[in-house]
């Protein structure tokens, strides 16, 4: 699998979405198949939707860590080298693990739009 550059998120900063907002609250690392999986946990709040309020706790899986904190981008955010998780069986397995261990209702996976290393 190809490694990509990944710019780390700012923890605690609320970001607006089409029907509410969300924030990444915590970074985590999960040992899996002899490697470390990097992920965030956070919350989303649906509070500007015409259909009513809601929300959930979520995990956002970035991928396998290849090189951690290689440097910083122009804004000062850390940049790392990450190998995304593309295998559907691994995604299903990690979804179950994170729902149990991180107590979240939703698990999503990063799809790179970054430059290949």
HUWOJO-V156201 format. One record per pair of residues at least 12 apart in sequence whose C-alpha atoms are under 7 Angstrom apart, sorted by sequence separation. I is the first residue (numbers start at 1). J is the second residue. D is the distance in Angstrom with one decimal. If there is no record, write none. Layout:
i;j;d
I;J;D
I;J;D
This chain:
i;j;d
12;24;5.8
27;39;5.9
28;40;5.8
44;56;5.4
68;80;4.9
95;107;5.8
11;24;5.2
12;25;5.1
27;40;4.4
43;56;5.7
44;57;6.4
67;80;5.8
68;81;6.4
11;25;5.1
26;40;5.5
27;41;6.5
43;57;4.3
67;81;4.9
11;26;6.5
26;41;5.3
42;57;5.8
43;58;5.8
66;81;5.3
24;40;6.3
25;41;5.8
26;42;6.7
42;58;5.4
65;81;6.6
66;82;5.3
24;41;5.9
25;42;4.7
41;58;5.6
42;59;6.4
65;82;5.0
66;83;6.6
24;42;4.2
41;59;4.3
64;82;5.6
65;83;6.5
23;42;5.5
24;43;6.8
40;59;5.5
41;60;6.3
63;82;5.9
64;83;5.0
23;43;5.7
39;59;6.7
40;60;5.1
63;83;5.4
64;84;6.3
22;43;5.6
23;44;6.7
39;60;5.5
40;61;6.5
63;84;4.3
22;44;4.1
39;61;4.2
62;84;6.4
63;85;5.3
21;44;5.8
22;45;6.1
38;61;6.2
39;62;5.4
21;45;5.4
38;62;5.6
20;45;5.5
21;46;6.7
38;63;5.6
20;46;4.4
37;63;5.4
38;64;6.1
84;110;6.9
19;46;5.5
20;47;5.0
37;64;4.5
38;65;6.2
19;47;6.4
20;48;5.2
36;64;5.7
37;65;6.1
19;48;4.9
35;64;6.7
36;65;5.8
19;49;4.8
59;104;6.5
58;104;5.0
57;104;4.8
58;105;5.9
59;106;6.4
60;107;5.9
61;108;6.2
62;109;6.1
57;105;5.6
58;106;4.7
59;107;4.7
60;108;4.9
61;109;4.8
62;110;4.9
56;105;6.2
57;106;6.7
58;107;5.7
59;108;6.3
60;109;5.7
61;110;6.0
60;110;6.9
8;77;6.1
7;77;6.4
8;78;5.5
7;78;5.9
8;79;6.1
7;79;4.5
6;79;5.5
7;80;6.6
5;79;6.5
6;80;5.3
5;80;5.7
6;81;6.1
5;81;4.8
6;82;6.4
4;81;5.5
5;82;6.3
3;81;6.1
4;82;5.4
3;82;5.3
4;83;6.3
3;83;4.5
2;83;6.2
1;83;6.7
6;114;6.9
5;114;6.0
4;114;6.2
5;115;6.2
4;115;6.1
5;116;6.6
4;116;4.6
5;117;6.6
3;116;6.2
4;117;5.5
3;117;6.0
